[in-house]
Amino acid sequence: MKRMFQSLGGQLAPSGDVRDPLASGEIAIVTRENAQGRLAILDDFEDAKIGWLWASDAEGRLTYLSDSAAGSLGREQTDLLGQPLTVLFETDRDNPDTSGRPLQFLLKSRSKLKSTVVRFAVGKSASEVKQTWWTLNARAKFDDGGKFVGYRGSARDVTVEYEREIIDNRLADHDALTGLHNRVYMDRRIDGMLAAFKPAKRSCALLMLDLDRFKQVNDTLGHQAGDSLLQQVAERLRSVVGDRGEIGRLGGDEFQVLLPDLEDRGKLGELADKIIQIVSQPYPIDDKHAVIGTSVGVAVAPFDGVEREELVRSSDLALYAAKKGGRGQFRFYSTDLKDEEEERQLLVDDLREALATGQLELHYQPVVLAEDCTVKCLEALMRWEHPERGFVSPGVFIPVAEESDLINQLGEWALMQASEAALAWPSTVRVAVNVSAKQFTNPAFPGIVTKALAASGLEPDRLELELTESVFLGDSEVTDKTFATLKKLGVRLALDDFGTGYSSLSYLRAAPFDKLKVDKSFVDSCTETDQNSAKIIAAIVGLSNALGMETTVEGVEAFDQLEVVRSKGATLIQGWLYAKAMPQEQVLARIHDGRFKIEPEGPDRHRPERRSVYRRIGVIHEDHRYNAMLRDLSKTGARVEGLAGVPQGEPIVLDLGAGQLAVGVVTRAGDADFAVEFEQQLVSDGANGLCTRHRVSPYALAAAGMPLTSLPDGSYSVEQLGGNATPKSPPAFMEVVTSKAA
C-alpha cells in the first residue's frame, strides 16, 4: 500500500509508518490532505476483499497490485510486478463493453477501462476447469506536463458471476439438446456477417439441411432415440465443418451452416457432399442401428441474396430442390427454382397419364463377358418420350415417381414387361430390373414379383433385381423378411452403385446378394494417374470374389477404360463401348442362331462426358459480345455454334448466364462452330448439370452502375462486366443463324 500511496503522489511520515487516526477511537475527519487516514481506509478496503488496487507504468507494466489480489491468483506478488498487463490478462471477445477488442488495443488508446472483463492468462488454459475472471476499472494518468505515466485503477474478482453469465448467454444462444447455436443466434450472426461483409465486398455461404427419415426413427425407436440421434448428428457436423464456419440447429431436424469468405462452388459442393456422406452413416443407439440421410441446399451471398431473408429463402429453395430430386443430394440455388414445386406437380400428372396411355417403354443395355463378349444379362431401363416435352430423363421422372405412389405402379409395370421380354432371348441371358427402396419396403412387393414370374413363365434365376443401399434405410425386420422371401422364390439380387453409399460392407454380411455392381463414377476416373479409382475397382472385384459373388463394372465407354478394368480382374462389363440401351426389336435383331455376342466399338481414350444442350449464350471476345448457341458442354470444354471466323488458338470467354463466365481457348474451328477448352474445369451443380466455380460478383456489377442486389439471371453486357461502353475495334466474328436440327 505504501508503494501505491507513493505512486499516487502521497507523503509518508518520517518514520515511514502510517498512523491510523481512527484507531485511537477519536473522531477524525479524513480529507484529501489527511494522507494517513486515506491509506488506512484503503487498507481496510483491501483487507475486506471488496476489491483491489493496481497501477501500471507508461509501458503497460504492472507496478502495484494488492497482496490479497496476488494471493487470489495463486501467485506471489513478486512474480506479477513488472510483467506487462497484456501478458497477464486478456479480454473476453464476447464482452460487449470491449467490442471484442484486445486489451492491448484498449491500453494503447489510453481508453478508460470501465468494468472491462479480463481473464488471468498466465498458467491458465481454456482446457483447464478453473479460470479466473476480473473486471478492471481504471483511468489513464498524466503528469503535469501532459505526459502519460500509466494507469491507476481497481479490480474485482467476478469469476462466479461471469461464469453464471456465460452459462446464461449459452442457454440463450445455444440449443439445449445438441449444444449447437440456435435460430436466434444464427439469425443474428447472418445479419451481422452480411452487414460487415458488404463494405468489404466479401462473400459468405449458407447451407440449409434437414434429415431424411428422421421421423421414422422417432416413431419406431422413440423420442429418446431421436434425441440421441440429433446429438450424434451435431457431433458429425462439427467434425466435418470444423472451424470453417458456424453450425446451428433451427429446431426439429433442421440445421444451418454459415461459412464466411467461401463462394467457390467446387469447394462448397465437396463440403455438401461430405456432409451428406458422413451424416448418412449408421448411428448406434442402444443395441440397434438407425440409418437416416440428409439433403443440402446451398446459397451464396451476395450472389443469391444480400439480406438475411433473401439468402435464407434461396437456401430453402435449394434444399427443397435437393429433396425433390431424390434426397441424399445437394443443390445450389438458381433463379429457376422458384417455380419448381408447380413444375413437379405438372410432371407427376403427365407421368400418371404416360403410364395409362402407353408412353413409357423399356430399353435394354447388355452386360457382357470380358473374355469373349458374350451377353450374359440385359438391364431394363425405363424411357419416356413426352409428346410435348420430348425425351424426359429417368433422373428427372423417377425421383418424382418416388415422391408419390406412382413408383409402385411403375415398378410393377417394369417387372411384367421385362419378364415377358426375356422369354424371347437365349435361356443363358438374364434380365435385370431396378427396384427402388420404396418398392422394396412395400409389403406387397414379393407378391408382385411372384405374379410377374407366373404371368410370363420366366425361370426365377433369370430375373435379377438391382437394389441400392437405400433399401436398408427402412424397417430392418421388413427388409430381412423381404430378402428371405425373394431368395425362396429363387430370383437373383444385385447391389447397385457399390462403394458410393452409406456403409456397404456391413450390408454384405447379412444380405443374400449374388452380384455387386461397381459404380460408373470409379470407371470415369480409372485412367487418371492421380486417382485411386483403379485400385478401388480391384478391391471391389477381390471382395466380390472372396464372397462368391459376381461383379459387373458399369460405365465403360472407351478402350483405355476397358484395358484398366480387365487388368483389375473384371469379368462382366457394361457400358456404351459395347452398346447403349436399346428397344426389344434391336435386341432381337442382334441375336443370331441362338447366340448373342457384342464386340466392343468406340473411342480409344475416354474423355469427360459431354452433355448435349441447346441454349443461347454470350461469347465475349476483346471488347465485343456476340450471341451464339451452346450445343455440347463438359467439365473441360464446350462446342458452340453461330459464329463464323473464330480462329483456332484464340482466347475467348463464354457467358453461360447468371454471372457464369467460362474462360477458355479455341481448340477447333469450323465454318460456323468451334470448340473451347476451359482454363478451369466446371463443377457439378448437384442436379446432374455443370456450373462454374465462381461467378461475376454483384459488387462488380454495382461498380458498373447496377444496384447492389442478388445476382439476376441472364447475361451481362461488356460494359457491365467492366468493359468499355463503346467498342474501340470492329467485330472480329460474324453471327450466323443456326437451327435446333443442325
Secondary structure, 3 states (H helix, E strand, C coil): CHHHHHHCCCCCCCCCCCCCCCCCCCCCCCCCCCHHHHHHHHHHHHHCCCCEEEEECCCCEEEEECHHHHHHCCCCHHHHCCCEHHHHEEECCCCCCCCCCCHHHHHHCCCCEEEEEEEECCCCCCCCCCCCEEEEEEEEEECCCCCEEEEEEEEEECHHHHHHHHHHHHHHHECCCCCCECHHHHHHHHHHHHHHHHHHCCCEEEEEEEEECHHHHHHHHCHHHHHHHHHHHHHHHHHHHHHHCEEEEEECCEEEEEEECCCCHHHHHHHHHHHHHHHCCCEEECCEEECCEEEEEEEEECCCCCCHHHHHHHHHHHHHHHHHCCCCCEEECCHHHCCHHHHHHHHHHHHHHHHHHCCEEEEEEEEEECCCCEEEEEEEEEEEEECCCEEECHHHHHHHHHHCCHHHHHHHHHHHHHHHHHCCCCCCCEEEEECCHHHHCCCCHHHHHHHHHHHHCCCHHHEEEEECHHHHHCCHHHHHHHHHHHHHHCCEEEEEEECCCCCHHHHHCCCCCCEEEECHHHHHCCCCCCCCHHHHHHHHHHHHHHCCCEEEEECCCCHHHHHHHHHCCCCEEECCCCCCCECHHHHHHHCECCECECCCCCCCCCCCCCEEEEEEEEEEECCEEEEEEEEEECCCEEEEECEECCCCCCEEEEEEECCEEEEEEEEEECCCEEEEEECCCCEECCCCCEECCCCCCHHHHHHCCCCCCCCCCCCCCCCCCCCCCCCCCCCCCEECCCCCCC
